[in-house]
Amino acid sequence: MSSRIAGVALGLGLGWFISGPAAASVTVLGANFAHQCYLAAKFGEKYADDPVDICTRSIENESLQRHDLAGTFVNRGVLYMQQGAFKAAEKDFRQAQTLMPNLGEASVNLGGALIGERRYKEGVDEITRGLTLNPEEPEKAFYNRALGFEGLDDMKSAYFDYLHAQQIKPDWAPPKAELSRFTVKPKE
């Protein structure tokens, strides 16, 4: 599955540049606005209308099953997160959790949004919860949690989460790039 990286830098005060949280979309099928919202969140599909507006139209006007409605909130939240609108994303992820408390993507993405808001401890905790719900793209959860650990100055945990993300999806570039900043020294 392709990665979705928010186009926002999270300056953690560490003197280096970090890409924004990775976001995991939720599959919604059909020939409707909810499906277009999913395609925009997952693959960056371009439409004449703003993708967030497409998602909003779906939420407000389409009769969706609970899973599809929760998924559309997640997907709109992903789009908000890609725009750096972390508060709006947080609201959508929380709404998705209300609809489907066991939707791992809602928790993982909520954690990413909280990290984007520099609420690192809350973000790490939410991602850890999301990982217990078996999200479809756990590598993104580990990557985001690593960002949170860095924000908490827990570099050892960050390193191991980046490493875990890379092990899950070896060809995904973001964890490789982050790991290249680390120097691992053997214990003396």
N, C-alpha and C positions, 0 to 999 in steps of 0.2 A: 504494500500500500504506500502511496506517496506521502511524503511528509508535508505538513503545513506549518510554516514558521511565521509567527507574527512579524511584521515589518517594523518592530519597535525595539529599540535598545533599552536594556535594563542596566543602568549604570549603578553598580553595586558599591561604588566608592573604592574599588580595588585597583583602579588604574588601567583596566582593560575593558574591552568592549564585549558584551554578551548579547547574543541574539535573544529575541523574546521567546516566551513559552511556546512549545509545540502544542498543537491542538488536534484533538481526535474528534472527528465528526461521527454522526450516527446515520446509518443508511435508512433512507425513506424512499420507497419505490412508488411508481405511478406517474401519470401524466398530469401533474398538478404543481401548484406553487411550492408545496412542501418538498417535492422531488427536485425542483429547480434550486431551492434553498440548499438542499443537500449537495447538489453538484457544485454550487458556488463555494460552499464551505470546504468540500473535500478536494475538488480538482481546480478550483479557481475559474470555473466556467464564467464567461462574460455574457451579460444580458443588457438589453437596452435600458432596463430599469436597474436601480441600485439593488444589489442582492439582499441587503438588510430589509429594504422595502418589500421585496418578494417574500421573504420569510414572514414579515409582519402581516402581509396580506393572507398568507396561509394560516397563521395563528388566529387572525381575527375573522376570517371568512370561510375557511374550509372546515368541513366536518371530519375531523381526524380521529382515528383510534388513539387511545392513551399513549401507546408506544410512539406513534408517529408524531403526536403533538409534543411529547417530551423530547423526541429527537429533533424536531424543528426548533424548539427552544435551545437545545444544545447547539445546533448548527448556526442559528442566529448569533448565539453567544460566541461561537468560533469566529464568525465574521466580525463581530465587535472587537474581539481580542486582537484580530489581525490589524484592526484600525487603531489599536491602543486605547480603546474605550473599555477599560477594565471594569469599571463600576457597572456599566450597562451589561457587560458579559456576565459579571457576578450575579446580577439580578436574574438573567435568563437561566443560568446554570442552577440557581436555587429553585427557580420555578420548575425546571425539569426534575430536580430531586423531589419536589413536592408531588409531582405526578407519578414518578417512578423512583422510589428511594433506592432501589438496587441497580440503577443504571450507572455502571462504572464510569462511563465517559462524562457524565454530569459531574461526578466528584473529582475526577482527574482534571477536567477543564476548570472547574471551580478553583481547585488548588493552583492551577496555572494563572488564573486571573488574580487570585490573592497575592501570588508572588509578583505579578505585574504591578500590583498596588503596594509592593514592598511590605506586605504582611506575611513575612517569610514563615514564621512558626505555624500560623494558621494554614498557610498553603501546603507546607510539608505534611501537616497532620491530615489535611483533606485528601491529598494525593495518596498517602499511606492507606487511608480508608478506601479510596477508589481502587487501589491495587487489590484489595481483598475481594472486590466485586468482579474481578476478571475482565478488565476492559479489553477491547479488541486489539488495541495497539499499546501494549504495556511499555514498549520502548519509549514512547512519548511521556508516559508517566514517570519513568525513571529519569529521563532527561530533565523534565520540569522539576522533579524533586531535587535533583542535583543543583539546579539553579537556586532553589530555596535553601539548600544546605550551604551554598556559597554565600548567600545573603546572611546566613546565621554564622558565618566564619567557621563552618565545620567542613574543612577542605577534605578531610579523609572520607567522610560520608559522601561528599560530592563526587570525589574521584570514583568511588565504588559504584555509585549510581550511573555515572557516565559510562563506566566500563560495562555495567550490566546492560545499559541501553545499546551499546555497541555490540555486545555479544548476542543480543536478541535480533538485531537488524544490522549485520556487519557492513552493508553497503550504504547505510544512512550517514551522511556527512557531518551533521551537527555534533554528535558525541565524539567523533574522531577529532574534530577541530578543537573541542574543549579539552579532550585528553592530551592533545599536543602541548598544552600549556603547563602540564604537570611534569614534575621530575620525581620519580620514585627512587628512594635511596634505601638500601637494605639496612636493617637494624644492626647496630654495632654491639 
